[in-house]
Amino acid sequence: MTAVLPPPDTATPLLSMQQLGRVEGGERLHALLWRAGPGWRMISSAVLGGGLGERAWVLNAQVSHGYQRTDPDRHLADLAATAGADGAGVGLLTAADITARGQAADGGAHAVATAGVTVRGWAASPAEGTAYPAAPGTINIIAALPVALSDAALVNAVATATEAKVQALLDAGYDCSGTPTDAVCIAARVPSPGEEVHAFAGPRSLWGARLARAVHQAVHTAI
């Protein structure tokens, strides 16, 4: 049965991140866990819980720069279980410093970003792509909106967040569109009966504009 909750107060921070620590391979690593709880739909490119569906938590876990595990989804699931995260969730990996995250809010839209830009470039490149899994993501964006979005609007929100990320990189003086392994997760509320479902999340829509500003500031701070 789907849990339906009323939209939260937009003045209350949605992304209350818990910072976790662990030792792995002799290295001290960190992770950020958002225990969102029931009543959220998320769209993500993450290796664990990616795609579109109801999710109860988001874990952004730091790994070593020489990460070589071939089962990152299992690794993330184990880390989430150890942290006590229940139900379905989203898991992202990054080699960037989790403790240097950027966080921002705008009109009820909230965003958290972790970023490293050592390996960066432009999306359209003459280099041949690969069919093998990519290394851990370098710029990871997690954003939440306190309203319900249609499926199409959630896809639109991913595009908006990505555009805001690129704008932040250019504003910070980086001549690139990102890194080859960037990942994103956008969360919106499960609609209550009779509640408006927003059909647009482009950068000039009400919630898309707020999302873009929050993501832009979070990424700019993180880099």
C-alpha positions as CSV (number, residue, x, y, z in Angstrom):
1,M,0.0,0.0,0.0
2,T,1.4,3.4,-1.0
3,A,2.1,5.7,1.9
4,V,0.8,9.2,1.3
5,L,1.9,12.1,3.4
6,P,1.0,15.8,3.3
7,P,3.7,18.1,1.9
8,P,6.1,19.3,4.5
9,D,6.6,22.9,5.6
10,T,8.8,24.5,2.9
11,A,10.7,26.4,5.6
12,T,11.9,23.1,7.1
13,P,15.1,21.7,5.5
14,L,14.2,18.6,3.5
15,L,17.7,17.3,3.0
16,S,18.8,16.6,6.6
17,M,22.0,14.6,5.9
18,Q,23.6,12.4,8.4
19,Q,27.3,12.1,8.0
20,L,28.7,8.5,8.5
21,G,32.2,7.3,8.9
22,R,33.9,4.0,8.2
23,V,37.4,2.5,7.6
24,E,37.8,0.6,4.4
25,G,41.1,-0.8,3.1
26,G,42.9,1.1,5.9
27,E,41.4,4.4,4.6
28,R,39.0,6.7,6.5
29,L,35.9,7.3,4.4
30,H,32.6,9.1,4.8
31,A,29.1,8.9,3.6
32,L,26.0,11.1,3.6
33,L,22.6,9.5,4.4
34,W,19.2,11.2,3.9
35,R,16.5,9.2,5.7
36,A,13.6,10.6,3.6
37,G,11.0,8.2,4.9
38,P,7.8,7.3,3.1
39,G,6.0,9.5,0.7
40,W,8.7,10.3,-1.8
41,R,9.2,9.5,-5.5
42,M,12.7,9.8,-6.8
43,I,14.4,9.7,-10.2
44,S,18.0,9.0,-10.4
45,S,21.0,7.8,-12.5
46,A,22.4,6.1,-9.4
47,V,23.9,2.6,-9.6
48,L,21.6,1.5,-6.8
49,G,17.9,2.3,-6.9
50,G,18.3,4.3,-10.1
51,G,15.4,4.9,-12.5
52,L,12.0,6.2,-11.2
53,G,10.0,5.0,-8.2
54,E,9.2,5.4,-4.5
55,R,12.3,5.5,-2.4
56,A,12.8,6.0,1.4
57,W,16.5,7.0,1.6
58,V,19.5,8.3,-0.3
59,L,23.1,7.3,0.4
60,N,26.1,9.1,-1.1
61,A,29.1,7.1,-0.2
62,Q,32.7,8.0,-0.6
63,V,35.1,5.4,-1.9
64,S,38.9,5.4,-2.5
65,H,40.2,6.8,-5.8
66,G,41.4,3.4,-6.8
67,Y,38.0,1.8,-6.3
68,Q,37.8,-1.5,-8.2
69,R,34.8,-3.4,-6.9
70,T,32.6,-4.8,-9.7
71,D,29.5,-4.9,-7.6
72,P,28.9,-1.3,-6.5
73,D,25.2,-1.9,-6.1
74,R,25.8,-4.7,-3.6
75,H,28.5,-2.5,-1.8
76,L,26.0,0.3,-1.4
77,A,23.2,-1.9,-0.3
78,D,25.5,-3.3,2.4
79,L,26.5,0.2,3.6
80,A,22.9,1.3,3.7
81,A,21.9,-1.8,5.7
82,T,24.7,-1.2,8.2
83,A,23.5,2.3,8.6
84,G,20.0,1.0,9.3
85,A,18.3,2.4,6.2
86,D,15.1,0.5,5.6
87,G,13.1,-0.2,2.4
88,A,14.1,0.8,-1.1
89,G,16.5,3.6,-1.6
90,V,19.1,5.3,-3.8
91,G,22.8,4.7,-3.6
92,L,25.5,6.8,-5.2
93,L,29.3,6.5,-5.1
94,T,31.9,9.2,-5.3
95,A,35.7,9.5,-4.8
96,A,35.2,13.2,-3.9
97,D,35.6,14.5,-0.3
98,I,32.1,14.1,1.2
99,T,32.9,16.5,4.1
100,A,33.4,19.3,1.6
101,R,29.8,19.2,0.3
102,G,27.8,22.1,-0.8
103,Q,24.2,22.6,0.4
104,A,21.7,25.3,-0.6
105,A,17.9,26.0,-0.5
106,D,15.7,28.3,-2.5
107,G,12.0,28.7,-1.9
108,G,11.5,25.2,-0.5
109,A,13.8,23.5,-3.0
110,H,16.9,21.9,-1.4
111,A,20.1,20.6,-2.9
112,V,23.3,18.9,-1.7
113,A,26.3,18.4,-4.0
114,T,29.6,16.6,-3.6
115,A,32.2,17.4,-6.2
116,G,35.7,16.8,-7.5
117,V,36.7,18.1,-10.9
118,T,40.1,16.6,-11.4
119,V,38.9,14.5,-14.3
120,R,36.6,16.8,-16.3
121,G,35.6,17.6,-19.9
122,W,32.8,18.3,-22.3
123,A,29.9,15.9,-22.8
124,A,30.3,16.0,-26.6
125,S,33.7,14.5,-27.2
126,P,35.3,12.7,-30.2
127,A,36.5,10.0,-27.7
128,E,34.9,6.6,-28.1
129,G,32.6,5.6,-25.3
130,T,32.8,2.3,-23.4
131,A,30.2,-0.4,-22.6
132,Y,31.8,-1.1,-19.2
133,P,30.6,0.4,-15.9
134,A,32.0,3.8,-15.1
135,A,34.1,4.6,-12.1
136,P,32.5,6.2,-9.0
137,G,30.7,9.5,-9.8
138,T,32.6,12.7,-9.1
139,I,29.9,15.4,-9.1
140,N,26.9,13.9,-7.3
141,I,23.7,16.0,-6.9
142,I,20.8,15.2,-4.6
143,A,17.8,17.5,-4.6
144,A,14.4,17.5,-3.1
145,L,11.2,19.4,-3.8
146,P,8.2,19.6,-1.3
147,V,5.7,19.1,-4.1
148,A,4.4,16.4,-6.4
149,L,5.8,16.2,-10.0
150,S,4.5,14.3,-13.0
151,D,6.8,11.7,-14.5
152,A,7.7,14.0,-17.3
153,A,8.4,16.9,-14.8
154,L,10.8,14.6,-12.9
155,V,12.7,14.0,-16.2
156,N,12.6,17.7,-16.8
157,A,14.0,18.3,-13.3
158,V,17.0,16.1,-14.1
159,A,17.7,18.3,-17.1
160,T,17.3,21.5,-15.1
161,A,19.6,20.3,-12.4
162,T,22.2,19.3,-15.0
163,E,22.0,22.7,-16.7
164,A,22.5,24.4,-13.3
165,K,25.5,22.2,-12.6
166,V,27.1,23.2,-15.9
167,Q,26.4,26.9,-15.2
168,A,28.0,26.6,-11.8
169,L,31.1,25.0,-13.3
170,L,31.4,27.8,-15.8
171,D,30.8,30.5,-13.2
172,A,33.6,28.9,-11.1
173,G,36.0,29.2,-14.0
174,Y,36.0,25.5,-15.2
175,D,36.0,25.0,-19.0
176,C,33.9,21.9,-18.9
177,S,30.3,20.5,-18.7
178,G,31.2,18.0,-15.9
179,T,33.0,14.8,-15.3
180,P,32.4,11.5,-17.1
181,T,30.8,9.9,-14.1
182,D,28.4,12.6,-12.6
183,A,25.2,11.3,-11.1
184,V,21.9,12.9,-10.0
185,C,18.9,12.1,-7.8
186,I,15.8,14.3,-7.7
187,A,13.1,13.7,-5.0
188,A,9.5,14.9,-5.1
189,R,6.5,14.1,-3.0
190,V,4.0,11.3,-3.7
191,P,0.8,13.2,-4.4
192,S,-2.0,13.3,-1.9
193,P,-5.6,12.8,-3.1
194,G,-6.7,16.0,-4.9
195,E,-3.2,17.6,-4.6
196,E,-1.9,19.4,-7.6
197,V,0.8,17.5,-9.6
198,H,3.2,19.9,-11.3
199,A,3.7,19.1,-14.9
200,F,6.8,21.2,-15.6
201,A,10.2,21.5,-13.9
202,G,12.1,23.5,-16.6
203,P,14.4,26.3,-15.5
204,R,11.6,29.0,-16.0
205,S,8.8,27.0,-14.2
206,L,8.0,27.8,-10.6
207,W,9.8,24.8,-9.0
208,G,12.3,24.3,-11.8
209,A,13.6,27.8,-11.2
210,R,14.0,27.2,-7.5
211,L,15.6,23.8,-8.1
212,A,18.1,25.4,-10.6
213,R,19.1,28.1,-8.1
214,A,19.6,25.6,-5.3
215,V,21.6,23.2,-7.4
216,H,23.7,26.0,-8.8
217,Q,24.6,27.2,-5.4
218,A,25.3,23.8,-3.9
219,V,27.6,22.8,-6.8
220,H,29.4,26.1,-6.8
221,T,30.0,25.8,-3.1
222,A,31.2,22.1,-3.4
223,I,33.7,22.9,-6.2
